Each structure stands twice: as C-alpha cells, then as structure tokens.
Amino acid sequence: MAPLLRVAPLIFGGFLTAAFAQTGPAGHWEGTLQVPNREIQIAADLAKDDKGSWIGMFSQGSPNPVKVPLADIKVGDKSVKFRMGIGGANAPDFDCTLASASAMTCTLTGPEGSLTSTMKRTGEGKVDLPKASPAVSAELEGSWEGAVETPNGSLRLAVHFKNQPDKTVKATMDSLDQNSMDLPLTDIVQKESAVEFQLRLVGGAYKGTLNKEATQMAGEWSQGGAALPLTLKKSPSK
C-alpha cells in the first residue's frame, strides 16, 4: 500500500494541471475579503475575447455590485495575475494560485496592505466590456478641468481624451478631491460641438457643448437622479 500512497499526489497533480490547461482561469469566481467590522463580497469574471486575449471584470458588493475592468492579465501554468483597471499606480493587484479546478487563493495587494481570499469558480465568465468609442476631434482631445458644487462642497474633476492608433478614443476622469484617478469613461459621443460621455462606475453621465474657441464645455453632470451644472475648461498642453 505504501507505493500507492506515494503515487496518489502525483496523479492528483497531473489531473489538476490537465484541468487547468483545458479551461485556464476562465470562469466566474466569487469570494470574500475580511476587513475591519465586515466582509466584502467580491467576484471576478475571466474570459478570452474573439482574438484569444484575456479580458476580465471585477465586481464588489451586493446586490448592485460596482464593476470595473481588469488590466494586465497574466496567466501561468496554475496561476493568474491581474489588477483593477482604475487607480493608475495605486490600482490593487491580484496574485492568484489555482488550488483545484474550482478554487483559487488570491492575495490582493494595495497601498494599505494585503488581504487574502479563497475564490470559488461558480460558473462561466461573462465579461461585458463597453464598446470602444470613435476618435474625437483635435479640439476635444486633451485634458479638461472643472468642478461640481455638491451639498458637501465643491468637487474638482479632470477629464482626459486621447485618440488611439486604431481610431478610437481612450477617456478617463480624475476625481481630484477624492483621490480617485483613471476612472474609465465610456459611450463617448461627439457631434460637432455637442459632447457626451458616461462614467458607468457611479452611474454618472455628462452632456456639454463646446464653445466656438474650443476652450471650454458648458454642460450638466447627472448622477443618482440629480443634475448639476459642470463647465470644463481645457488645460494648456504640456
């Protein structure tokens, strides 16, 4: 019997490697993070796009989770690493190791330290990334700054538009007073002087109009049923 006991771990290890090779980390993964006084429900969806590249979404909370795209997804033999696609250099990193075909242990590392979560695969990964928006005009491309007046005071915002080689635009928002950077903007539409975009993370949207000099946009920021005036002024090019 002793030889069988020694061989069993090798059989299990071979099965695990084969199962992972077939599916990789693709799937819908759920877990919790223990923080002071409470647990936070988290989930990650991992899949491949039609070009065979890994894509993903991270969500937090329930019943209406906040969802953010994943970036820098790296898949190894029995591991996967990724980070949240917001927050720039401060974006949390995930370093996960597959413990079985349906469970992985992840270490989440951010500016305030590290947390560990065991995540269970509960189904197929469903990654619904927003469609890319077409490139904007040269007048709109660049950085814009303004502020909204809320019941809790003024909130400074910065919006950045950068056209990409594939004739799409990458756009982000910084909430300067909340130290939230690189929040991804989607659904960007420019029709002559009219400009629209959305910040899906918070259910926010903006509609504005460029002036003739293309130096400012006067418009309205909508969020949570409220609409607030927001004028964005173009920042000087660096």
C-alpha positions in Angstrom: 0.0 0.0 0.0 2.8 2.4 0.7 3.7 2.8 -3.0 0.1 3.8 -3.8 0.2 6.5 -1.2 3.3 7.9 -2.7 1.8 7.9 -6.2 -1.5 9.4 -5.3 -0.3 13.0 -5.0 1.3 12.7 -8.5 -2.0 11.5 -10.0 -3.9 14.4 -8.4 -1.2 16.9 -9.5 -1.4 15.6 -13.1 -5.2 15.8 -13.1 -5.1 19.4 -11.8 -2.6 20.5 -14.4 -4.7 18.9 -17.2 -7.9 20.5 -15.9 -6.3 23.9 -15.7 -4.8 23.6 -19.2 -8.2 23.0 -20.6 -10.0 25.9 -19.0 -7.3 28.1 -17.5 -8.7 30.6 -15.1 -11.8 31.3 -17.3 -15.0 31.5 -15.3 -17.0 33.4 -12.8 -15.1 33.4 -9.4 -16.6 34.5 -6.1 -15.1 35.2 -2.7 -15.0 37.5 0.3 -12.5 39.9 1.8 -12.4 40.3 5.6 -12.0 44.0 6.5 -12.5 45.6 10.0 -16.0 45.0 11.2 -17.3 43.4 8.0 -16.9 41.2 5.0 -16.9 42.4 1.4 -18.3 40.2 -1.3 -16.1 40.2 -4.4 -16.2 38.5 -7.8 -14.0 38.2 -10.9 -15.0 37.2 -14.4 -12.3 36.0 -16.7 -12.6 35.0 -20.4 -11.0 35.3 -23.7 -12.1 37.7 -26.4 -12.5 36.8 -30.1 -8.8 37.4 -30.6 -7.8 35.0 -27.9 -6.7 37.7 -25.5 -7.7 37.5 -21.8 -10.3 40.0 -20.6 -12.0 40.4 -17.3 -14.2 42.3 -14.9 -14.0 42.8 -11.1 -17.1 43.4 -9.0 -17.6 44.3 -5.4 -20.7 44.4 -3.2 -24.2 43.1 -3.4 -27.0 43.3 -4.6 -25.9 46.0 -7.1 -22.1 45.5 -7.4 -19.7 48.1 -8.6 -17.9 46.7 -11.7 -14.5 47.7 -13.1 -12.5 46.2 -15.9 -9.3 44.2 -15.2 -5.9 45.1 -16.7 -2.5 43.4 -17.2 -4.0 39.8 -17.0 -1.2 37.3 -17.0 -1.9 33.6 -17.0 0.7 30.9 -16.0 0.6 27.1 -15.6 -1.6 27.3 -12.5 -1.7 31.0 -11.7 -3.3 34.2 -12.8 -2.3 37.8 -12.0 -4.3 40.9 -12.8 -5.0 44.4 -11.5 -8.1 46.6 -11.4 -8.2 48.9 -14.5 -8.6 52.0 -12.4 -6.5 54.0 -10.0 -3.2 54.1 -12.0 -0.2 53.2 -10.0 -2.4 52.8 -6.9 -4.6 50.1 -8.5 -4.8 46.9 -6.4 -3.0 43.8 -7.7 -4.3 40.3 -7.5 -1.9 37.3 -7.4 -3.9 34.1 -7.6 -2.9 30.4 -7.4 -5.2 27.6 -8.6 -5.7 25.2 -5.7 -8.1 23.0 -7.7 -10.1 23.2 -10.9 -12.8 25.2 -8.9 -10.9 27.1 -6.3 -8.0 29.6 -6.2 -6.3 31.6 -3.5 -5.8 35.2 -4.2 -3.7 37.8 -2.5 -4.9 41.4 -3.0 -2.2 44.0 -2.6 -2.9 47.7 -2.4 -1.4 50.9 -0.9 -2.8 50.0 2.5 -1.5 46.4 2.7 -2.6 42.9 1.6 -5.6 40.7 2.0 -6.2 37.1 1.1 -9.4 35.5 -0.3 -10.3 32.0 -1.4 -12.3 32.3 -4.6 -14.7 29.6 -5.9 -15.5 29.1 -9.6 -19.3 29.1 -9.8 -20.0 29.3 -13.5 -18.8 30.7 -16.8 -17.1 34.0 -17.0 -19.3 36.8 -18.6 -17.3 39.8 -19.5 -19.3 42.6 -20.9 -16.8 45.3 -21.7 -18.1 48.6 -23.1 -17.6 49.0 -26.8 -14.8 51.4 -27.9 -15.8 54.9 -28.8 -14.7 56.5 -32.1 -11.9 59.1 -32.0 -12.8 62.7 -31.1 -11.8 65.9 -32.8 -8.4 67.5 -32.3 -10.2 70.3 -30.4 -11.6 67.9 -27.9 -8.5 65.8 -27.4 -6.5 66.7 -24.3 -7.3 67.4 -20.7 -10.2 69.4 -19.2 -10.9 70.6 -15.7 -13.9 71.8 -13.8 -15.9 71.4 -10.6 -19.4 70.5 -9.5 -21.0 72.1 -6.5 -22.4 69.3 -4.2 -24.2 69.6 -0.9 -20.9 68.6 0.7 -18.9 71.2 -1.1 -17.0 71.6 -4.4 -15.7 68.5 -6.1 -12.9 69.1 -8.7 -12.9 66.9 -11.8 -10.4 66.4 -14.6 -11.3 64.6 -17.9 -8.8 63.3 -20.4 -9.3 62.4 -24.0 -6.6 60.6 -26.0 -7.1 59.3 -29.5 -5.6 55.8 -30.2 -3.9 54.5 -33.3 -6.9 52.3 -34.1 -9.1 55.4 -34.5 -10.8 55.0 -31.1 -10.5 57.3 -28.1 -9.4 56.4 -24.5 -11.0 58.7 -22.0 -10.7 58.8 -18.2 -11.8 61.0 -15.3 -10.0 62.0 -12.1 -11.9 63.0 -9.0 -9.2 65.1 -7.6 -10.6 65.7 -4.1 -11.5 62.1 -3.6 -8.1 60.9 -4.9 -9.8 58.6 -7.4 -7.8 58.5 -10.7 -8.1 57.0 -14.1 -11.8 56.2 -13.9 -12.8 54.9 -17.3 -15.3 56.9 -19.4 -17.4 55.1 -21.9 -20.1 55.9 -24.5 -18.2 58.9 -25.8 -20.1 60.7 -28.5 -19.1 63.9 -30.2 -21.4 65.5 -32.8 -19.9 68.8 -33.9 -19.9 70.9 -30.7 -22.1 68.5 -28.6 -20.2 66.1 -26.3 -21.5 63.2 -24.2 -19.9 60.6 -22.1 -20.7 58.2 -19.2 -18.9 57.1 -16.0 -20.6 53.7 -15.5 -18.8 53.0 -12.2 -21.1 55.5 -10.5 -24.0 55.7 -12.9 -22.9 59.2 -14.0 -23.2 61.0 -17.3 -22.3 64.3 -18.8 -23.7 66.4 -21.7 -22.0 69.5 -22.8 -21.4 71.9 -25.6 -18.0 73.2 -26.8 -17.7 77.0 -27.3 -16.5 78.4 -30.7 -12.9 78.7 -29.4 -13.0 75.1 -28.1 -11.6 76.3 -24.8 -14.5 75.2 -22.6 -17.6 73.0 -22.4 -20.7 74.1 -20.6 -23.0 71.3 -19.6 -24.6 69.2 -16.9 -23.4 66.2 -14.8 -26.2 63.7 -14.0 -25.9 61.1 -11.2 -28.4 59.4 -8.9 -31.4 61.4 -10.2 -29.6 64.7 -9.6 -28.3 67.1 -12.3 -25.6 69.6 -11.6 -24.0 72.3 -13.8 -20.5 71.4 -14.9 -18.3 73.6 -17.0 -15.0 72.1 -18.1 -12.1 74.3 -19.3 -9.3 73.0 -21.5 -5.9 72.7 -19.8 -2.9 74.1 -21.6 -0.9 71.5 -23.5 2.3 70.4 -21.7 
